[in-house]
Amino acid sequence: MFNLKKRDLKLQIILAVIFVILCALVLYPFLLVIGVSLSSEADIIESGYRVFPLNIDFSAYEYIFNNPEAILSGFRVTTLFSTITMVLSTFLMAMIAYPLAKKGLRGRKVLSFYIYFTMLFSGGLVPTYILITQYLKLGDSIWVYILPGLINPWYIFMMRTFFQGIPEEIAESALIDGASEYTIFFRMILPLSKPVLATIALFVFLMKWNDWYVSMLYINDEKLISLQYLLQRIMLNIALLQENMMNGQFVSLEDIPTETVRMAMAVVVAGPALLVFPFFQKYFVKGLTVGSVKG
């Protein structure tokens, strides 16, 4: 018994050491990004990337927040459409997936194939642009961020698979007691489906939070520019400064905070997403695995 306990203790110590090493490997890139963002461009050129800066320098963040009104506006706009899209998209896709999960639904295979078919082909950039700007009139509107991306077929099938794993006896017993389909869906199915709902909600939020393409194509109003596109324009300005420097208009590369600004932008963009993730973490793994077991 003593040898068995001693062996278990050694095994636990080995596992603990392995997990500590894995955690360090995972945290190292993020700490490196923070360290570089807090360094000066001169230190990066001379000493390279360092987790612990030689000298703490906030020049990169000062460069990014040179126009704080624009950054705060980008934060507000991005947070607004990301949150609205996350809620609406998750709810609508759940309403589509639930009837598809019911075996007694007539035409279920046809509807599933119709949704699946949209994953194979797209309308292309030009027809999509014409549809959104000329027919739907969504240009320079907050709705251009929200409406075109509400439904994702892959997430619908993921939800459908999860719903199929819920015992049918639950819904049948509720129907016998006089509950309607809406009551079953809102009061029984959705509470039991928190893992897959939280997982898809997180995916949708991150997808929208990292979106810069929509702003580039459809937004001319500066008040509706997303945070990602705003930061991308900062990087384009830096690239322009570098080009001018190559033409002899600048003397030193240290005057252009290229690497430090790039890392500072990564910290600014990733910060809110890191704050959101812990709220979904306990549902994330279960929702991802259970929703992908069945075909």
ZITAQUI-V705659 format. One record per backbone hydrogen bond with DSSP energy under -1.0 kcal/mol. NH is the residue of the N-H (numbers start at 1). CO is the residue of the C=O. Records with the same first field share a line. If there is no record, write none. Layout:
NH = CO / CO
This chain:
5 = 1
6 = 2
7 = 3
8 = 4
9 = 5
10 = 6
11 = 7
12 = 8
13 = 9
14 = 10
15 = 11
16 = 12
17 = 13
18 = 14
19 = 15
20 = 16
21 = 17
22 = 18
23 = 19
24 = 20
25 = 21
26 = 22
27 = 23
28 = 24
31 = 27
32 = 28
33 = 29
34 = 30
35 = 31
36 = 32
37 = 33
38 = 34
39 = 36
44 = 40
45 = 41
46 = 42
47 = 43
48 = 44
57 = 38
62 = 58
63 = 59
64 = 60
65 = 61
71 = 67
72 = 68
73 = 69
74 = 70
75 = 71
76 = 72
77 = 73
78 = 74
79 = 75
80 = 76
81 = 77
82 = 78
83 = 79
84 = 80
85 = 81
86 = 82
87 = 83
88 = 84
89 = 85
90 = 86
91 = 87
92 = 88
93 = 89
94 = 90
95 = 91
96 = 92
97 = 93
98 = 94
100 = 96
101 = 97
102 = 99
105 = 102
108 = 105
111 = 107
112 = 108
113 = 109
114 = 110
115 = 111
116 = 112
117 = 113
119 = 116
120 = 117
128 = 124
129 = 125
130 = 126
131 = 127
132 = 128
133 = 129
134 = 130
135 = 130
136 = 131
138 = 132
140 = 218
144 = 141
145 = 142
147 = 143
150 = 147
156 = 152
157 = 153
158 = 154
159 = 155
160 = 156
161 = 157
162 = 158
163 = 159
164 = 160
166 = 163
170 = 167
172 = 168
173 = 169
174 = 170
175 = 171
176 = 172
177 = 173
178 = 175
179 = 174
184 = 180
185 = 181
186 = 182
187 = 183
188 = 184
189 = 184
190 = 185
192 = 188
193 = 190
197 = 193
198 = 194
199 = 195
200 = 196
201 = 197
202 = 198
203 = 199
204 = 200
205 = 201
206 = 202
207 = 203
208 = 204
209 = 205
210 = 206
211 = 208
216 = 212
217 = 213
218 = 214
219 = 215
224 = 221
225 = 222
230 = 226
231 = 227
232 = 228
233 = 229
234 = 230
235 = 231
236 = 232
237 = 233
238 = 234
239 = 235
240 = 236
241 = 237
242 = 238
243 = 239
244 = 240
245 = 241
246 = 242
247 = 243
248 = 245
249 = 244
256 = 253
258 = 256
262 = 258
263 = 259
264 = 260
265 = 261
266 = 262
267 = 263
268 = 264
269 = 265
270 = 266
271 = 267
274 = 270
275 = 271
276 = 272
277 = 273
279 = 276
280 = 277
281 = 277
283 = 280
284 = 280
287 = 283
288 = 284
289 = 285
290 = 286
291 = 287
292 = 289
